[in-house]
């Protein structure tokens, strides 16, 4: 098991999509939301992903494919 902290920057079009829920169900990861700012022109969330490092890498690729910018 491993954990990684990343920042997710959402496009406005995905604000009403349950991306974190889909991420947890699809990849069986533990997701801890550390901080977030949604609104006022800000659309980001810092999360800690806990799980298999290979699965975390796949999950990050999936997030990017959804249109979310991912920063380490």
C-alpha atoms as a printed R data frame, in Angstrom:
   type eleno elety resid chain resno       x      y       z
1  ATOM     1    CA   UNK     A     1   0.000  0.000   0.000
2  ATOM     2    CA   UNK     A     2   1.103  3.498  -0.787
3  ATOM     3    CA   UNK     A     3  -0.319  6.977  -0.623
4  ATOM     4    CA   UNK     A     4   0.059  9.999  -2.851
5  ATOM     5    CA   UNK     A     5  -1.175 13.569  -2.464
6  ATOM     6    CA   UNK     A     6  -2.325 15.298  -5.640
7  ATOM     7    CA   UNK     A     7  -4.199 18.444  -6.593
8  ATOM     8    CA   UNK     A     8  -7.145 18.097  -8.962
9  ATOM     9    CA   UNK     A     9  -8.092 21.138 -11.004
10 ATOM    10    CA   UNK     A    10 -11.576 20.765 -12.422
11 ATOM    11    CA   UNK     A    11 -12.969 22.250 -15.606
12 ATOM    12    CA   UNK     A    12 -16.279 23.954 -14.940
13 ATOM    13    CA   UNK     A    13 -18.095 21.335 -17.029
14 ATOM    14    CA   UNK     A    14 -17.270 18.608 -14.468
15 ATOM    15    CA   UNK     A    15 -18.368 20.372 -11.293
16 ATOM    16    CA   UNK     A    16 -21.681 18.513 -11.193
17 ATOM    17    CA   UNK     A    17 -20.148 15.114 -12.080
18 ATOM    18    CA   UNK     A    18 -19.441 12.761  -9.119
19 ATOM    19    CA   UNK     A    19 -15.816 12.182 -10.167
20 ATOM    20    CA   UNK     A    20 -14.508 11.229  -6.705
21 ATOM    21    CA   UNK     A    21 -17.316  8.710  -6.257
22 ATOM    22    CA   UNK     A    22 -16.532  7.178  -9.656
23 ATOM    23    CA   UNK     A    23 -12.817  7.111  -8.807
24 ATOM    24    CA   UNK     A    24 -13.394  5.234  -5.550
25 ATOM    25    CA   UNK     A    25 -15.753  2.692  -7.141
26 ATOM    26    CA   UNK     A    26 -13.666  2.139 -10.275
27 ATOM    27    CA   UNK     A    27 -10.263  1.784  -8.581
28 ATOM    28    CA   UNK     A    28 -11.124  0.706  -5.012
29 ATOM    29    CA   UNK     A    29  -8.948  3.451  -3.532
30 ATOM    30    CA   UNK     A    30  -9.233  5.266  -0.250
31 ATOM    31    CA   UNK     A    31  -9.588  8.982  -0.998
32 ATOM    32    CA   UNK     A    32  -9.026 11.557   1.726
33 ATOM    33    CA   UNK     A    33 -10.012 15.110   0.788
34 ATOM    34    CA   UNK     A    34  -7.421 17.341   2.443
35 ATOM    35    CA   UNK     A    35  -8.653 20.741   1.231
36 ATOM    36    CA   UNK     A    36 -10.705 22.172  -1.584
37 ATOM    37    CA   UNK     A    37 -11.884 25.431  -3.092
38 ATOM    38    CA   UNK     A    38 -14.895 25.280  -5.358
39 ATOM    39    CA   UNK     A    39 -16.473 28.587  -6.285
40 ATOM    40    CA   UNK     A    40 -15.341 32.153  -6.688
41 ATOM    41    CA   UNK     A    41 -13.368 31.217  -9.781
42 ATOM    42    CA   UNK     A    42 -11.519 28.419  -7.962
43 ATOM    43    CA   UNK     A    43 -12.105 24.751  -8.859
44 ATOM    44    CA   UNK     A    44  -9.489 22.605  -7.153
45 ATOM    45    CA   UNK     A    45  -9.252 19.841  -4.590
46 ATOM    46    CA   UNK     A    46  -6.233 18.321  -2.843
47 ATOM    47    CA   UNK     A    47  -6.682 14.633  -2.131
48 ATOM    48    CA   UNK     A    48  -4.638 11.804  -0.684
49 ATOM    49    CA   UNK     A    49  -4.996  8.560  -2.631
50 ATOM    50    CA   UNK     A    50  -4.222  5.393  -0.665
51 ATOM    51    CA   UNK     A    51  -3.829  2.023  -2.378
52 ATOM    52    CA   UNK     A    52  -1.656 -0.020  -4.698
53 ATOM    53    CA   UNK     A    53   0.863  2.284  -6.475
54 ATOM    54    CA   UNK     A    54   0.059  0.775  -9.885
55 ATOM    55    CA   UNK     A    55  -3.655  1.325  -9.318
56 ATOM    56    CA   UNK     A    56  -2.994  4.914  -8.191
57 ATOM    57    CA   UNK     A    57  -1.122  5.559 -11.456
58 ATOM    58    CA   UNK     A    58  -4.052  4.098 -13.444
59 ATOM    59    CA   UNK     A    59  -6.488  6.247 -11.466
60 ATOM    60    CA   UNK     A    60  -4.469  9.405 -12.175
61 ATOM    61    CA   UNK     A    61  -4.456  8.575 -15.885
62 ATOM    62    CA   UNK     A    62  -8.240  8.097 -15.745
63 ATOM    63    CA   UNK     A    63  -8.678 11.478 -14.014
64 ATOM    64    CA   UNK     A    64  -6.649 13.164 -16.757
65 ATOM    65    CA   UNK     A    65  -8.704 11.370 -19.417
66 ATOM    66    CA   UNK     A    66 -11.844 12.832 -17.802
67 ATOM    67    CA   UNK     A    67 -10.457 16.340 -18.352
68 ATOM    68    CA   UNK     A    68  -9.120 17.011 -14.858
69 ATOM    69    CA   UNK     A    69  -5.687 18.584 -14.545
70 ATOM    70    CA   UNK     A    70  -3.574 16.655 -12.004
71 ATOM    71    CA   UNK     A    71  -0.633 18.206 -10.152
72 ATOM    72    CA   UNK     A    72   1.729 16.364  -7.804
